[in-house]
Each structure stands twice: as structure tokens, then as C-alpha cells.
Amino acid sequence: AGSTNTTADQIPYWAFLYLLIVLGLAWHLVFVAGSGLLENEPAKIQGAAESVAFAAVAIRASCSGFILTEVGWAGLNLFCAPITAAMGAYLLYEGWVNRLQKMSLRVV
């Protein structure tokens, strides 16, 4: 069952504004970096990758209101926190592996 409280009563406007700006900048940086990784691939692969990305965004955007109504902010954060932590750990691991590889190339 959904919550009767609205998020507008609980979270100030400036927080939404600030976080949406940060989200937009992060999305832009990730999208540009991801597209840059595909620069040597044929146009069909680039098009397919971008189509999959936009389809995923469309599905998530269409479900977001329902999910937020059903589980609320706390449930949404509980769901996203482990995923975010796993992605962060993976990025740290990859950075560590790349750094070790670069260091071993300098020594040899």
C-alpha cells in the first residue's frame, strides 16, 4: 500500500533542484564516456548500444512513479544502496587492477 504523505511535504525544493542538477551532470558524463568507449565500433553497434540505453531509461522512467508510491523513499534507497555499493566496489577494484598493471609495466 502506498504512503499518504507526499515527498513535497518532507523534502525541500532546493534539495530536489540540487540533486536533479547533479543527476543530469552525472548522466551526461557517463553517457559521453560510454559513447567514447564505442568510437572504434561500427555504427550499428553504437546505435544498438544507445537504443538499449534509452529503452532502459524509458522503462525505468515509466515505472518510477509507481515504485515510489508503493515503497517510498526509504524502500527505494534500501533497494538502490547495495547496487550502488557493488558498482562502487567494482570500479575501485578495476582502478586498483589497472594501477597494478601500469606499475608492473614500468618495472619490467
C-alpha positions as CSV (number, residue, x, y, z in Angstrom):
1,A,0.0,0.0,0.0
2,G,1.2,3.5,-0.8
3,S,2.1,6.2,1.6
4,T,-0.3,9.1,2.1
5,N,2.5,11.6,2.7
6,T,3.8,13.4,-0.3
7,T,7.5,13.9,-0.8
8,A,6.9,17.6,-1.3
9,D,6.0,17.8,2.4
10,Q,9.2,16.1,3.5
11,I,12.0,17.2,1.2
12,P,12.7,20.9,0.5
13,Y,12.6,22.2,-3.1
14,W,16.3,23.2,-3.1
15,A,17.2,19.5,-2.4
16,F,15.3,18.3,-5.4
17,L,16.8,21.1,-7.6
18,Y,20.3,20.4,-6.5
19,L,20.1,16.7,-6.8
20,L,18.4,16.8,-10.2
21,I,21.3,19.1,-11.5
22,V,23.9,16.6,-10.1
23,L,22.0,13.7,-11.6
24,G,21.9,15.5,-15.0
25,L,25.6,16.2,-15.0
26,A,26.4,12.7,-13.9
27,W,24.2,11.2,-16.6
28,H,25.8,13.4,-19.2
29,L,29.4,12.4,-18.1
30,V,28.6,8.7,-18.0
31,F,26.8,8.8,-21.4
32,V,29.6,10.7,-23.1
33,A,32.3,8.4,-21.6
34,G,30.3,5.3,-22.6
35,S,29.8,6.5,-26.1
36,G,33.5,7.4,-26.3
37,L,34.4,3.8,-25.5
38,L,32.5,2.7,-28.6
39,E,34.2,5.1,-31.0
40,N,36.1,2.3,-32.8
41,E,33.0,0.1,-33.2
42,P,30.8,0.1,-36.3
43,A,27.8,2.4,-36.4
44,K,25.4,-0.5,-36.0
45,I,26.9,-1.5,-32.6
46,Q,26.9,2.1,-31.4
47,G,23.2,2.5,-32.5
48,A,22.2,-0.7,-30.8
49,A,24.0,0.2,-27.5
50,E,22.4,3.7,-27.4
51,S,19.0,2.1,-28.3
52,V,19.3,-0.3,-25.4
53,A,20.4,2.5,-23.0
54,F,17.4,4.7,-24.0
55,A,15.0,1.8,-23.8
56,A,16.2,1.1,-20.3
57,V,15.8,4.7,-19.3
58,A,12.2,4.8,-20.8
59,I,11.2,1.7,-18.8
60,R,12.7,3.0,-15.6
61,A,11.1,6.4,-16.0
62,S,7.7,4.9,-16.7
63,C,7.9,2.7,-13.6
64,S,9.4,5.2,-11.2
65,G,6.2,6.8,-10.0
66,F,4.6,3.5,-9.3
67,I,7.6,2.2,-7.4
68,L,8.0,5.4,-5.4
69,T,4.3,5.3,-4.4
70,E,4.5,1.7,-3.4
71,V,7.7,1.5,-1.5
72,G,8.5,5.2,-0.7
73,W,11.9,6.8,-0.5
74,A,13.2,4.6,2.3
75,G,12.4,1.4,0.3
76,L,13.9,2.8,-2.9
77,N,17.1,3.7,-1.1
78,L,17.3,0.3,0.6
79,F,16.9,-1.3,-2.9
80,C,19.5,1.0,-4.6
81,A,22.1,1.1,-1.8
82,P,23.5,-2.4,-2.3
83,I,23.6,-2.0,-6.1
84,T,25.4,1.3,-5.8
85,A,27.9,-0.2,-3.3
86,A,28.5,-3.1,-5.6
87,M,29.1,-0.8,-8.6
88,G,31.5,1.4,-6.5
89,A,33.4,-1.7,-5.3
90,Y,33.8,-2.9,-8.8
91,L,35.0,0.5,-10.0
92,L,37.6,0.6,-7.2
93,Y,38.7,-2.9,-8.0
94,E,39.1,-2.1,-11.7
95,G,41.0,1.0,-10.8
96,W,43.3,-0.9,-8.5
97,V,43.9,-3.7,-11.1
98,N,44.7,-1.1,-13.8
99,R,47.1,0.8,-11.5
100,L,48.9,-2.5,-10.6
101,Q,49.1,-3.4,-14.3
102,K,50.6,0.1,-15.1
103,M,53.1,-0.3,-12.2
104,S,54.2,-3.7,-13.4
105,L,54.7,-2.4,-16.9
106,R,57.0,0.4,-15.6
107,V,59.1,-2.0,-13.6
108,V,59.7,-4.5,-16.4
